[in-house]
Amino acid sequence: MAEQVRGVVSAGKGAPTTIETITIPDPGPRDVVVKIQACGVCHTDLAYREGGINDEYPFLLGHEAAGIVETVGDQVTLVEPGDFVVLNWRAVCGECRACKRGRPQYCFNTHNASKPMTLADGTALTPALGIGAFADKTLVHEGQCTKVAPDADPAVVGLLGCGVMAGLGAAMNTGGVVRGDSVAVIGCGGVGDAAIAGARLAGATKIIAVDRDARKLEWATDLGATHTIDGSKTDDVVTAIQDLTDGNGADVVIDAVGRPETYKTAFYARDLAGVVVLVGVPTPDMKLELPLIDFFSRGGALKSSWYGDCLPERDFPMLVDLYQQGRLPLEKFVSERVGLDDVEAAFHKMEAGEVLRSVVIL
């Protein structure tokens, strides 16, 4: 039976969000209603509000979430009522060319709920990343639910739903960091710091954090950086990274900013045959110009990381277990716990660089 709950809605480009009454329909055959316990405030939600993703307003924001499965469709087999799950936006289809080639982490046709959630007047909502979790409950496809240890803190493990997983995976999956590697991370917000944590977990011996904000460099050190470079105090970050790596450059350089200038720094700051990973998201208007001979002569690999190249059913339970063992300090990403009414204020704190993650508790 359809029910009504509260949800944070973005009605138009740049307009402040509002809390509205949301109608959750009966789940379709493979749909699931999840009661949300916690949801992180991510830059992607702000991008939706600002029109940086698309213009399919109104949006139901929120996607870095964890909660309890409440109701399931009659063909659901992956979860059942009462399961504690982390939500994800990579519900692999199993049918596209990536899935059929054994690369489901690149699935081109991920699943979402079969029915729209709506405003009280029947207006269909576009859920952020197919999730829409700044709400008491949400409707998703069963493949968007990944069961994890039921005693884990929802505010902490829900962050695997987007930014933290993107950073961890950029280091561990895309970058392939292994024991003994040197790693440089440019941009030490939530994604960059997660890449630092991932590099530490993978056994990197030298982890260099680069940012222009001293506070962010402190966060990076707390999460595993062995060295820091304050970009506001040096004109040559490339040389600074080389100086810390015996003049060679880092084995893996991760650009968590996504601007032409930071990518160039990452490109030239890697060792010969090193790896560059772009995980920061550029805007469509950005252009990159580099001498082609430099691509040829330096070798190595240039990679983009989508969602940390993660496979939720493989990665989420493992990472939650490592967190519970004390080997992965996911709790350090939670800067504050706020209410549903505080999302707009949390956006401002995020823009000001005052938090790694604000987490809405429901």
KOLTORRO-59244 format. One record per residue (C-alpha): x, y, z; residue in one letter; residue number from 1. Coordinates in Angstrom, 1 decimal. Each point is the difference from the previous one (the first is absolute). Last residue first. Layout:
<rec c1="X" c2="Y" c3="Z" res="A" n="NUM"/>
...
END
This chain:
<rec c1="16.6" c2="9.7" c3="10.5" res="L" n="362"/>
<rec c1="3.6" c2="1.1" c3="0.4" res="I" n="361"/>
<rec c1="1.4" c2="2.3" c3="-2.7" res="V" n="360"/>
<rec c1="3.8" c2="-0.3" c3="-0.3" res="V" n="359"/>
<rec c1="2.3" c2="3.0" c3="-0.5" res="S" n="358"/>
<rec c1="3.2" c2="-1.2" c3="-1.7" res="R" n="357"/>
<rec c1="3.5" c2="1.2" c3="-0.2" res="L" n="356"/>
<rec c1="-1.0" c2="3.3" c3="1.6" res="V" n="355"/>
<rec c1="1.0" c2="3.7" c3="0.0" res="E" n="354"/>
<rec c1="1.0" c2="0.2" c3="-3.6" res="G" n="353"/>
<rec c1="-2.1" c2="3.1" c3="-0.7" res="A" n="352"/>
<rec c1="-2.1" c2="-1.8" c3="-2.6" res="E" n="351"/>
<rec c1="-0.6" c2="-2.9" c3="2.4" res="M" n="350"/>
<rec c1="-1.0" c2="2.4" c3="2.8" res="K" n="349"/>
<rec c1="-2.5" c2="1.7" c3="-2.4" res="H" n="348"/>
<rec c1="-1.4" c2="-3.4" c3="-1.2" res="F" n="347"/>
<rec c1="-0.4" c2="-1.0" c3="3.7" res="A" n="346"/>
<rec c1="-2.2" c2="3.1" c3="0.6" res="A" n="345"/>
<rec c1="-2.3" c2="-1.1" c3="-2.8" res="E" n="344"/>
<rec c1="-0.2" c2="-3.5" c3="1.4" res="V" n="343"/>
<rec c1="-0.8" c2="1.1" c3="3.5" res="D" n="342"/>
<rec c1="-3.8" c2="-0.7" c3="0.1" res="D" n="341"/>
<rec c1="0.7" c2="-3.7" c3="-0.5" res="L" n="340"/>
<rec c1="2.0" c2="-0.1" c3="3.2" res="G" n="339"/>
<rec c1="3.7" c2="0.1" c3="0.7" res="V" n="338"/>
<rec c1="3.0" c2="-2.2" c3="0.9" res="R" n="337"/>
<rec c1="3.4" c2="1.7" c3="-0.4" res="E" n="336"/>
<rec c1="3.5" c2="-0.6" c3="-1.4" res="S" n="335"/>
<rec c1="-0.6" c2="-3.6" c3="-1.0" res="V" n="334"/>
<rec c1="3.1" c2="-0.9" c3="-2.1" res="F" n="333"/>
<rec c1="1.9" c2="-1.2" c3="3.1" res="K" n="332"/>
<rec c1="-2.4" c2="-2.8" c3="0.5" res="E" n="331"/>
<rec c1="1.3" c2="-1.8" c3="-3.1" res="L" n="330"/>
<rec c1="3.3" c2="-0.7" c3="1.8" res="P" n="329"/>
<rec c1="0.9" c2="-3.2" c3="-1.9" res="L" n="328"/>
<rec c1="1.9" c2="-2.7" c3="2.0" res="R" n="327"/>
<rec c1="-2.1" c2="0.3" c3="3.2" res="G" n="326"/>
<rec c1="-1.5" c2="-3.5" c3="-0.5" res="Q" n="325"/>
<rec c1="-3.4" c2="1.6" c3="-0.5" res="Q" n="324"/>
<rec c1="1.4" c2="2.2" c3="-2.8" res="Y" n="323"/>
<rec c1="1.6" c2="-3.0" c3="-1.7" res="L" n="322"/>
<rec c1="-3.4" c2="-1.9" c3="0.2" res="D" n="321"/>
<rec c1="-1.7" c2="3.0" c3="-1.5" res="V" n="320"/>
<rec c1="2.5" c2="0.1" c3="-2.8" res="L" n="319"/>
<rec c1="-0.5" c2="-3.7" c3="-0.8" res="M" n="318"/>
<rec c1="-3.8" c2="0.3" c3="0.1" res="P" n="317"/>
<rec c1="0.1" c2="3.0" c3="-2.3" res="F" n="316"/>
<rec c1="2.5" c2="-1.3" c3="-2.6" res="D" n="315"/>
<rec c1="-1.4" c2="-3.1" c3="-1.6" res="R" n="314"/>
<rec c1="-3.7" c2="0.7" c3="0.1" res="E" n="313"/>
<rec c1="0.7" c2="3.7" c3="-0.8" res="P" n="312"/>
<rec c1="2.2" c2="-0.7" c3="-3.1" res="L" n="311"/>
<rec c1="2.4" c2="3.0" c3="0.0" res="C" n="310"/>
<rec c1="1.8" c2="1.7" c3="-2.8" res="D" n="309"/>
<rec c1="0.6" c2="2.8" c3="2.6" res="G" n="308"/>
<rec c1="-3.4" c2="1.4" c3="-0.9" res="Y" n="307"/>
<rec c1="1.3" c2="0.7" c3="-3.5" res="W" n="306"/>
<rec c1="3.8" c2="0.2" c3="0.0" res="S" n="305"/>
<rec c1="1.7" c2="1.5" c3="-3.0" res="S" n="304"/>
<rec c1="3.4" c2="-1.4" c3="-1.0" res="K" n="303"/>
<rec c1="3.2" c2="1.1" c3="-1.6" res="L" n="302"/>
<rec c1="2.6" c2="-2.8" c3="-0.1" res="A" n="301"/>
<rec c1="3.7" c2="-0.4" c3="-0.1" res="G" n="300"/>
<rec c1="2.2" c2="1.3" c3="-2.9" res="G" n="299"/>
<rec c1="1.8" c2="3.3" c3="0.5" res="R" n="298"/>
<rec c1="1.2" c2="0.5" c3="-3.6" res="S" n="297"/>
<rec c1="-3.3" c2="-0.5" c3="-1.8" res="F" n="296"/>
<rec c1="-2.2" c2="2.2" c3="2.1" res="F" n="295"/>
<rec c1="2.8" c2="2.7" c3="0.1" res="D" n="294"/>
<rec c1="0.3" c2="-0.3" c3="-3.8" res="I" n="293"/>
<rec c1="-3.7" c2="1.0" c3="-0.2" res="L" n="292"/>
<rec c1="0.8" c2="3.4" c3="1.5" res="P" n="291"/>
<rec c1="-2.8" c2="0.8" c3="2.4" res="L" n="290"/>
<rec c1="-3.3" c2="1.9" c3="-0.3" res="E" n="289"/>
<rec c1="-3.0" c2="-0.6" c3="2.2" res="L" n="288"/>
<rec c1="-3.4" c2="1.6" c3="-0.3" res="K" n="287"/>
<rec c1="-2.8" c2="0.7" c3="2.5" res="M" n="286"/>
<rec c1="-3.4" c2="1.0" c3="-1.3" res="D" n="285"/>
<rec c1="-1.7" c2="-3.3" c3="1.0" res="P" n="284"/>
<rec c1="0.9" c2="0.4" c3="3.7" res="T" n="283"/>
<rec c1="2.6" c2="-2.2" c3="1.6" res="P" n="282"/>
<rec c1="-0.7" c2="-2.7" c3="2.6" res="V" n="281"/>
<rec c1="2.9" c2="-0.9" c3="2.4" res="G" n="280"/>
<rec c1="0.9" c2="-3.7" c3="-0.5" res="V" n="279"/>
<rec c1="2.8" c2="0.3" c3="-2.5" res="L" n="278"/>
<rec c1="2.6" c2="-2.6" c3="0.6" res="V" n="277"/>
<rec c1="3.6" c2="0.4" c3="-1.3" res="V" n="276"/>
<rec c1="2.2" c2="-3.1" c3="0.0" res="V" n="275"/>
<rec c1="3.8" c2="-0.2" c3="-0.2" res="G" n="274"/>
<rec c1="2.0" c2="-1.3" c3="-3.0" res="A" n="273"/>
<rec c1="2.5" c2="2.7" c3="0.7" res="L" n="272"/>
<rec c1="-0.8" c2="1.4" c3="3.5" res="D" n="271"/>
<rec c1="-3.0" c2="2.2" c3="0.4" res="R" n="270"/>
<rec c1="0.1" c2="3.8" c3="0.7" res="A" n="269"/>
<rec c1="-0.3" c2="1.0" c3="-3.6" res="Y" n="268"/>
<rec c1="-3.5" c2="-1.5" c3="-0.6" res="F" n="267"/>
<rec c1="-1.2" c2="0.9" c3="3.5" res="A" n="266"/>
<rec c1="1.0" c2="3.7" c3="-0.4" res="T" n="265"/>
<rec c1="-1.6" c2="0.0" c3="-3.5" res="K" n="264"/>
<rec c1="-3.2" c2="-1.5" c3="1.6" res="Y" n="263"/>
<rec c1="0.0" c2="2.8" c3="2.7" res="T" n="262"/>
<rec c1="0.2" c2="2.7" c3="-2.7" res="E" n="261"/>
<rec c1="-2.7" c2="-1.5" c3="-2.2" res="P" n="260"/>
<rec c1="-2.4" c2="-0.4" c3="3.0" res="R" n="259"/>
<rec c1="-1.3" c2="-3.2" c3="1.5" res="G" n="258"/>
<rec c1="0.6" c2="0.5" c3="3.7" res="V" n="257"/>
<rec c1="0.7" c2="-3.6" c3="1.2" res="A" n="256"/>
<rec c1="3.0" c2="-0.4" c3="-2.3" res="D" n="255"/>
<rec c1="1.7" c2="-3.2" c3="1.2" res="I" n="254"/>
<rec c1="3.7" c2="-0.5" c3="-0.7" res="V" n="253"/>
<rec c1="1.4" c2="-3.6" c3="0.1" res="V" n="252"/>
<rec c1="3.7" c2="-1.0" c3="-0.1" res="D" n="251"/>
<rec c1="1.0" c2="3.5" c3="1.2" res="A" n="250"/>
<rec c1="2.7" c2="2.1" c3="-1.6" res="G" n="249"/>
<rec c1="3.6" c2="-0.9" c3="-0.6" res="N" n="248"/>
<rec c1="2.1" c2="2.5" c3="1.8" res="G" n="247"/>
<rec c1="0.5" c2="-2.3" c3="3.0" res="D" n="246"/>
<rec c1="-3.8" c2="0.1" c3="0.7" res="T" n="245"/>
<rec c1="-0.4" c2="2.9" c3="2.3" res="L" n="244"/>
<rec c1="1.9" c2="2.4" c3="-2.3" res="D" n="243"/>
<rec c1="-2.1" c2="-1.3" c3="-2.9" res="Q" n="242"/>
<rec c1="-3.2" c2="1.1" c3="1.9" res="I" n="241"/>
<rec c1="1.5" c2="3.4" c3="0.6" res="A" n="240"/>
<rec c1="1.1" c2="0.3" c3="-3.6" res="T" n="239"/>
<rec c1="-3.5" c2="-0.7" c3="-1.2" res="V" n="238"/>
<rec c1="-1.5" c2="2.4" c3="2.5" res="V" n="237"/>
<rec c1="2.0" c2="2.9" c3="-1.4" res="D" n="236"/>
<rec c1="-1.2" c2="3.5" c3="1.2" res="D" n="235"/>
<rec c1="0.0" c2="-1.0" c3="3.6" res="T" n="234"/>
<rec c1="-1.8" c2="1.5" c3="3.0" res="K" n="233"/>
<rec c1="-3.6" c2="-0.1" c3="-1.1" res="S" n="232"/>
<rec c1="0.5" c2="-3.6" c3="-1.2" res="G" n="231"/>
<rec c1="0.7" c2="-1.1" c3="3.5" res="D" n="230"/>
<rec c1="1.8" c2="-3.3" c3="-0.4" res="I" n="229"/>
<rec c1="-0.5" c2="-2.8" c3="2.5" res="T" n="228"/>
<rec c1="1.9" c2="-3.1" c3="0.9" res="H" n="227"/>
<rec c1="-0.9" c2="-3.4" c3="1.7" res="T" n="226"/>
<rec c1="-3.7" c2="0.3" c3="-0.9" res="A" n="225"/>
<rec c1="-2.0" c2="-2.6" c3="2.0" res="G" n="224"/>
<rec c1="-3.4" c2="1.3" c3="1.0" res="L" n="223"/>
<rec c1="1.2" c2="2.4" c3="2.7" res="D" n="222"/>
<rec c1="2.5" c2="1.4" c3="-2.5" res="T" n="221"/>
<rec c1="-2.8" c2="0.7" c3="-2.5" res="A" n="220"/>
<rec c1="-2.1" c2="1.7" c3="2.6" res="W" n="219"/>
<rec c1="2.9" c2="2.3" c3="0.9" res="E" n="218"/>
<rec c1="0.6" c2="0.7" c3="-3.7" res="L" n="217"/>
<rec c1="-3.7" c2="0.9" c3="-0.2" res="K" n="216"/>
<rec c1="0.5" c2="2.6" c3="2.8" res="R" n="215"/>
<rec c1="3.1" c2="1.4" c3="-1.8" res="A" n="214"/>
<rec c1="-2.0" c2="0.7" c3="-3.1" res="D" n="213"/>
<rec c1="1.9" c2="0.3" c3="-3.3" res="R" n="212"/>
<rec c1="0.1" c2="-3.8" c3="-0.5" res="D" n="211"/>
<rec c1="2.5" c2="-2.8" c3="-0.8" res="V" n="210"/>
<rec c1="0.2" c2="-3.2" c3="2.1" res="A" n="209"/>
<rec c1="3.0" c2="-2.3" c3="-0.5" res="I" n="208"/>
<rec c1="-0.2" c2="-3.6" c3="1.0" res="I" n="207"/>
<rec c1="3.3" c2="-1.9" c3="0.3" res="K" n="206"/>
<rec c1="0.0" c2="-3.6" c3="1.0" res="T" n="205"/>
<rec c1="-3.1" c2="-1.1" c3="-1.9" res="A" n="204"/>
<rec c1="-1.4" c2="-3.1" c3="1.7" res="G" n="203"/>
<rec c1="-3.5" c2="-0.4" c3="-1.5" res="A" n="202"/>
<rec c1="-1.6" c2="1.3" c3="3.1" res="L" n="201"/>
<rec c1="2.1" c2="3.2" c3="-0.1" res="R" n="200"/>
<rec c1="-0.9" c2="0.5" c3="-3.7" res="A" n="199"/>
<rec c1="-3.6" c2="-0.4" c3="0.9" res="G" n="198"/>
<rec c1="0.1" c2="2.5" c3="2.8" res="A" n="197"/>
<rec c1="1.7" c2="2.5" c3="-2.3" res="I" n="196"/>
<rec c1="-2.6" c2="-0.7" c3="-2.7" res="A" n="195"/>
<rec c1="-2.6" c2="0.7" c3="2.7" res="A" n="194"/>
<rec c1="1.7" c2="3.2" c3="0.8" res="D" n="193"/>
<rec c1="-0.3" c2="1.0" c3="-3.7" res="G" n="192"/>
<rec c1="-3.6" c2="-0.9" c3="-0.2" res="V" n="191"/>
<rec c1="-1.0" c2="1.9" c3="3.2" res="G" n="190"/>
<rec c1="2.1" c2="3.1" c3="-0.6" res="G" n="189"/>
<rec c1="3.8" c2="-0.3" c3="-0.4" res="C" n="188"/>
<rec c1="0.7" c2="1.1" c3="-3.6" res="G" n="187"/>
<rec c1="3.0" c2="-1.4" c3="-1.8" res="I" n="186"/>
<rec c1="0.9" c2="-3.5" c3="1.3" res="V" n="185"/>
<rec c1="3.6" c2="-1.2" c3="-0.4" res="A" n="184"/>
<rec c1="0.9" c2="-3.7" c3="0.4" res="V" n="183"/>
<rec c1="3.3" c2="-1.8" c3="0.5" res="S" n="182"/>
<rec c1="-0.4" c2="-3.8" c3="-0.3" res="D" n="181"/>
<rec c1="1.6" c2="-2.4" c3="2.5" res="G" n="180"/>
<rec c1="-3.0" c2="-2.3" c3="0.3" res="R" n="179"/>
<rec c1="-2.5" c2="0.4" c3="-2.9" res="V" n="178"/>
<rec c1="-2.0" c2="2.8" c3="-1.5" res="V" n="177"/>
<rec c1="-2.1" c2="-1.3" c3="-3.0" res="G" n="176"/>
<rec c1="-1.0" c2="3.5" c3="-1.0" res="G" n="175"/>
<rec c1="-3.5" c2="-1.0" c3="-1.1" res="T" n="174"/>
<rec c1="-0.8" c2="-2.5" c3="2.7" res="N" n="173"/>
<rec c1="1.9" c2="1.0" c3="3.2" res="M" n="172"/>
<rec c1="0.8" c2="3.7" c3="-0.5" res="A" n="171"/>
<rec c1="-3.0" c2="1.1" c3="-2.0" res="A" n="170"/>
<rec c1="-2.1" c2="-2.5" c3="1.9" res="G" n="169"/>
<rec c1="0.6" c2="1.6" c3="3.4" res="L" n="168"/>
<rec c1="-0.8" c2="3.4" c3="-1.5" res="G" n="167"/>
<rec c1="-3.2" c2="-1.0" c3="-1.8" res="A" n="166"/>
<rec c1="-1.1" c2="-2.1" c3="2.9" res="M" n="165"/>
<rec c1="0.3" c2="3.0" c3="2.3" res="V" n="164"/>
<rec c1="-1.9" c2="2.2" c3="-2.4" res="G" n="163"/>
<rec c1="-2.9" c2="-2.3" c3="-0.9" res="C" n="162"/>
<rec c1="-2.0" c2="-2.6" c3="1.9" res="G" n="161"/>
<rec c1="3.0" c2="-0.9" c3="2.2" res="L" n="160"/>
<rec c1="-1.2" c2="3.0" c3="2.1" res="L" n="159"/>
<rec c1="-2.8" c2="-2.2" c3="1.3" res="G" n="158"/>
<rec c1="2.6" c2="-1.9" c3="2.0" res="V" n="157"/>
<rec c1="0.6" c2="2.9" c3="2.5" res="V" n="156"/>
<rec c1="-3.5" c2="1.4" c3="0.7" res="A" n="155"/>
<rec c1="-1.5" c2="-3.5" c3="-0.1" res="P" n="154"/>
<rec c1="2.4" c2="-1.2" c3="2.8" res="D" n="153"/>
<rec c1="0.6" c2="-3.7" c3="-0.5" res="A" n="152"/>
<rec c1="-1.9" c2="-2.6" c3="2.0" res="D" n="151"/>
<rec c1="-1.8" c2="-1.5" c3="-3.0" res="P" n="150"/>
<rec c1="3.2" c2="-0.9" c3="-1.9" res="A" n="149"/>
<rec c1="-0.6" c2="0.8" c3="-3.6" res="V" n="148"/>
<rec c1="-2.8" c2="-0.8" c3="-2.5" res="K" n="147"/>
<rec c1="0.3" c2="2.0" c3="-3.3" res="T" n="146"/>
<rec c1="-3.2" c2="1.6" c3="-1.3" res="C" n="145"/>
<rec c1="0.1" c2="1.6" c3="-3.5" res="Q" n="144"/>
<rec c1="-0.6" c2="-3.4" c3="-1.6" res="G" n="143"/>
<rec c1="-3.4" c2="-0.1" c3="1.7" res="E" n="142"/>
<rec c1="-1.1" c2="3.0" c3="-2.0" res="H" n="141"/>
<rec c1="-0.7" c2="3.1" c3="2.1" res="V" n="140"/>
<rec c1="-2.9" c2="1.7" c3="1.8" res="L" n="139"/>
<rec c1="0.8" c2="2.4" c3="2.8" res="T" n="138"/>
<rec c1="-1.0" c2="0.5" c3="3.7" res="K" n="137"/>
<rec c1="0.3" c2="2.8" c3="2.6" res="D" n="136"/>
<rec c1="1.6" c2="2.1" c3="-2.7" res="A" n="135"/>
<rec c1="3.3" c2="1.5" c3="-1.0" res="F" n="134"/>
<rec c1="0.5" c2="-3.3" c3="-1.8" res="A" n="133"/>
<rec c1="-0.9" c2="0.6" c3="-3.6" res="G" n="132"/>
<rec c1="1.5" c2="-3.1" c3="-1.6" res="I" n="131"/>
<rec c1="0.2" c2="0.1" c3="-3.8" res="G" n="130"/>
<rec c1="3.1" c2="2.1" c3="0.1" res="L" n="129"/>
<rec c1="-2.0" c2="2.8" c3="1.6" res="A" n="128"/>
<rec c1="-3.7" c2="-1.0" c3="-0.3" res="P" n="127"/>
<rec c1="-1.9" c2="1.8" c3="-2.8" res="T" n="126"/>
<rec c1="-3.5" c2="0.7" c3="1.4" res="L" n="125"/>
<rec c1="-3.3" c2="-0.5" c3="-1.8" res="A" n="124"/>
<rec c1="-2.7" c2="2.6" c3="0.7" res="T" n="123"/>
<rec c1="-3.0" c2="-1.7" c3="1.5" res="G" n="122"/>
<rec c1="-1.3" c2="2.8" c3="2.2" res="D" n="121"/>
<rec c1="1.6" c2="-1.5" c3="3.1" res="A" n="120"/>
<rec c1="3.4" c2="0.0" c3="-1.7" res="L" n="119"/>
<rec c1="0.9" c2="-3.2" c3="-1.8" res="T" n="118"/>
<rec c1="2.2" c2="-3.1" c3="0.2" res="M" n="117"/>
<rec c1="0.3" c2="-1.6" c3="-3.4" res="P" n="116"/>
<rec c1="-0.5" c2="-3.7" c3="-0.7" res="K" n="115"/>
<rec c1="2.4" c2="-2.6" c3="-1.4" res="S" n="114"/>
<rec c1="2.7" c2="0.7" c3="2.5" res="A" n="113"/>
<rec c1="3.5" c2="0.3" c3="-1.5" res="N" n="112"/>
<rec c1="2.2" c2="-2.4" c3="-1.8" res="H" n="111"/>
<rec c1="3.5" c2="0.6" c3="-1.5" res="T" n="110"/>
<rec c1="0.4" c2="0.0" c3="-3.8" res="N" n="109"/>
<rec c1="3.6" c2="0.7" c3="-0.9" res="F" n="108"/>
<rec c1="1.6" c2="-2.4" c3="2.6" res="C" n="107"/>
<rec c1="3.6" c2="1.0" c3="0.5" res="Y" n="106"/>
<rec c1="0.4" c2="-1.9" c3="3.3" res="Q" n="105"/>
<rec c1="-1.7" c2="-2.9" c3="-1.8" res="P" n="104"/>
<rec c1="3.2" c2="-0.8" c3="-1.9" res="R" n="103"/>
<rec c1="-0.4" c2="-3.7" c3="-0.8" res="G" n="102"/>
<rec c1="-0.4" c2="0.6" c3="-3.8" res="R" n="101"/>
<rec c1="-3.8" c2="-0.6" c3="0.3" res="K" n="100"/>
<rec c1="-0.2" c2="2.8" c3="2.6" res="C" n="99"/>
<rec c1="1.8" c2="2.5" c3="-2.1" res="A" n="98"/>
<rec c1="-2.0" c2="-0.9" c3="-3.1" res="R" n="97"/>
<rec c1="-3.3" c2="0.5" c3="1.8" res="C" n="96"/>
<rec c1="-2.0" c2="-2.9" c3="1.5" res="E" n="95"/>
<rec c1="0.9" c2="-0.5" c3="3.6" res="G" n="94"/>
<rec c1="-1.9" c2="3.2" c3="0.9" res="C" n="93"/>
<rec c1="2.3" c2="1.3" c3="2.8" res="V" n="92"/>
<rec c1="-1.6" c2="2.0" c3="2.8" res="A" n="91"/>
<rec c1="2.7" c2="2.7" c3="0.1" res="R" n="90"/>
<rec c1="-1.7" c2="2.9" c3="1.8" res="W" n="89"/>
<rec c1="0.5" c2="-1.4" c3="3.5" res="N" n="88"/>
<rec c1="-1.9" c2="-0.3" c3="3.2" res="L" n="87"/>
<rec c1="1.5" c2="-1.5" c3="3.1" res="V" n="86"/>
<rec c1="-2.2" c2="-2.7" c3="1.5" res="V" n="85"/>
<rec c1="-1.3" c2="-1.4" c3="3.4" res="F" n="84"/>
<rec c1="-2.4" c2="-2.8" c3="-0.8" res="D" n="83"/>
<rec c1="-3.3" c2="0.1" c3="1.9" res="G" n="82"/>
<rec c1="-2.3" c2="-0.8" c3="-2.9" res="P" n="81"/>
<rec c1="1.8" c2="-2.1" c3="-2.6" res="E" n="80"/>
<rec c1="2.9" c2="0.4" c3="-2.4" res="V" n="79"/>
<rec c1="1.4" c2="-1.4" c3="-3.2" res="L" n="78"/>
<rec c1="-3.0" c2="-2.0" c3="-1.1" res="T" n="77"/>
<rec c1="-2.6" c2="2.6" c3="-1.0" res="V" n="76"/>
<rec c1="-2.8" c2="-1.4" c3="-2.3" res="Q" n="75"/>
<rec c1="-3.0" c2="0.9" c3="2.1" res="D" n="74"/>
<rec c1="1.2" c2="3.5" c3="0.8" res="G" n="73"/>
<rec c1="1.6" c2="0.9" c3="3.4" res="V" n="72"/>
<rec c1="-1.0" c2="2.0" c3="3.0" res="T" n="71"/>
<rec c1="2.0" c2="1.3" c3="3.0" res="E" n="70"/>
<rec c1="3.7" c2="-0.4" c3="-0.8" res="V" n="69"/>
<rec c1="1.9" c2="1.8" c3="2.7" res="I" n="68"/>
<rec c1="2.3" c2="2.9" c3="-0.6" res="G" n="67"/>
<rec c1="3.3" c2="1.4" c3="-1.4" res="A" n="66"/>
<rec c1="0.5" c2="3.0" c3="-2.2" res="A" n="65"/>
<rec c1="2.3" c2="2.0" c3="-2.2" res="E" n="64"/>
<rec c1="-2.8" c2="0.9" c3="-2.5" res="H" n="63"/>
<rec c1="-1.8" c2="3.3" c3="1.0" res="G" n="62"/>
<rec c1="-2.2" c2="2.3" c3="-2.0" res="L" n="61"/>
<rec c1="-3.5" c2="-0.5" c3="-1.4" res="L" n="60"/>
<rec c1="0.3" c2="2.2" c3="-3.1" res="F" n="59"/>
<rec c1="-2.7" c2="2.1" c3="-1.6" res="P" n="58"/>
<rec c1="1.4" c2="0.5" c3="-2.5" res="Y" n="57"/>
<rec c1="1.4" c2="-1.9" c3="-3.0" res="E" n="56"/>
<rec c1="2.5" c2="2.7" c3="-0.9" res="D" n="55"/>
<rec c1="3.2" c2="-2.1" c3="-0.1" res="N" n="54"/>
<rec c1="3.1" c2="-0.6" c3="2.1" res="I" n="53"/>
<rec c1="1.3" c2="3.5" c3="0.7" res="G" n="52"/>
<rec c1="-3.4" c2="1.5" c3="0.5" res="G" n="51"/>
<rec c1="1.0" c2="1.7" c3="3.3" res="E" n="50"/>
<rec c1="-2.2" c2="-2.3" c3="2.1" res="R" n="49"/>
<rec c1="1.4" c2="-3.1" c3="-1.8" res="Y" n="48"/>
<rec c1="3.5" c2="1.3" c3="0.6" res="A" n="47"/>
<rec c1="-0.8" c2="0.5" c3="3.7" res="L" n="46"/>
<rec c1="-1.0" c2="-3.6" c3="0.2" res="D" n="45"/>
<rec c1="3.2" c2="-1.1" c3="-1.8" res="T" n="44"/>
<rec c1="2.0" c2="1.9" c3="2.6" res="H" n="43"/>
<rec c1="-1.2" c2="-2.5" c3="2.6" res="C" n="42"/>
<rec c1="-2.1" c2="0.4" c3="3.2" res="V" n="41"/>
<rec c1="0.1" c2="-3.5" c3="1.6" res="G" n="40"/>
<rec c1="-3.2" c2="-2.0" c3="0.7" res="C" n="39"/>
<rec c1="-1.0" c2="-1.8" c3="3.1" res="A" n="38"/>
<rec c1="-2.8" c2="-2.3" c3="1.2" res="Q" n="37"/>
<rec c1="-2.1" c2="-0.2" c3="-3.2" res="I" n="36"/>
<rec c1="-2.9" c2="-2.4" c3="0.0" res="K" n="35"/>
<rec c1="0.4" c2="-1.9" c3="-3.2" res="V" n="34"/>
<rec c1="-2.8" c2="-0.9" c3="-2.4" res="V" n="33"/>
<rec c1="1.2" c2="-2.6" c3="-2.5" res="V" n="32"/>
<rec c1="-0.8" c2="-0.6" c3="-3.7" res="D" n="31"/>
<rec c1="0.3" c2="-3.2" c3="-2.0" res="R" n="30"/>
<rec c1="-3.7" c2="-0.6" c3="-0.7" res="P" n="29"/>
<rec c1="-1.0" c2="3.7" c3="0.5" res="G" n="28"/>
<rec c1="-0.1" c2="1.5" c3="3.4" res="P" n="27"/>
<rec c1="-3.2" c2="1.7" c3="1.1" res="D" n="26"/>
<rec c1="0.4" c2="3.7" c3="-0.5" res="P" n="25"/>
<rec c1="1.9" c2="2.4" c3="2.3" res="I" n="24"/>
<rec c1="-1.7" c2="3.4" c3="0.1" res="T" n="23"/>
<rec c1="2.2" c2="2.9" c3="1.1" res="I" n="22"/>
<rec c1="-1.1" c2="2.9" c3="2.3" res="T" n="21"/>
<rec c1="2.4" c2="2.8" c3="-0.4" res="E" n="20"/>
<rec c1="3.1" c2="1.3" c3="1.8" res="I" n="19"/>
<rec c1="1.5" c2="2.9" c3="-2.0" res="T" n="18"/>
<rec c1="3.3" c2="0.6" c3="-1.8" res="T" n="17"/>
<rec c1="1.2" c2="3.5" c3="-0.8" res="P" n="16"/>
<rec c1="-0.3" c2="0.9" c3="-3.7" res="A" n="15"/>
<rec c1="3.2" c2="-0.2" c3="-2.0" res="G" n="14"/>
<rec c1="-1.8" c2="-1.7" c3="-3.0" res="K" n="13"/>
<rec c1="-3.5" c2="-1.0" c3="0.9" res="G" n="12"/>
<rec c1="-2.2" c2="-2.1" c3="2.3" res="A" n="11"/>
<rec c1="2.7" c2="-1.7" c3="2.1" res="S" n="10"/>
<rec c1="-1.8" c2="-2.3" c3="2.4" res="V" n="9"/>
<rec c1="0.9" c2="-1.4" c3="3.4" res="V" n="8"/>
<rec c1="-2.5" c2="-2.7" c3="1.0" res="G" n="7"/>
<rec c1="-2.7" c2="-0.7" c3="2.6" res="R" n="6"/>
<rec c1="-2.2" c2="-3.1" c3="-0.2" res="V" n="5"/>
<rec c1="-3.3" c2="-1.1" c3="-1.6" res="Q" n="4"/>
<rec c1="-1.1" c2="-3.5" c3="-0.6" res="E" n="3"/>
<rec c1="-1.1" c2="-2.2" c3="-3.0" res="A" n="2"/>
<rec c1="-1.4" c2="-3.4" c3="1.0" res="M" n="1"/>
END
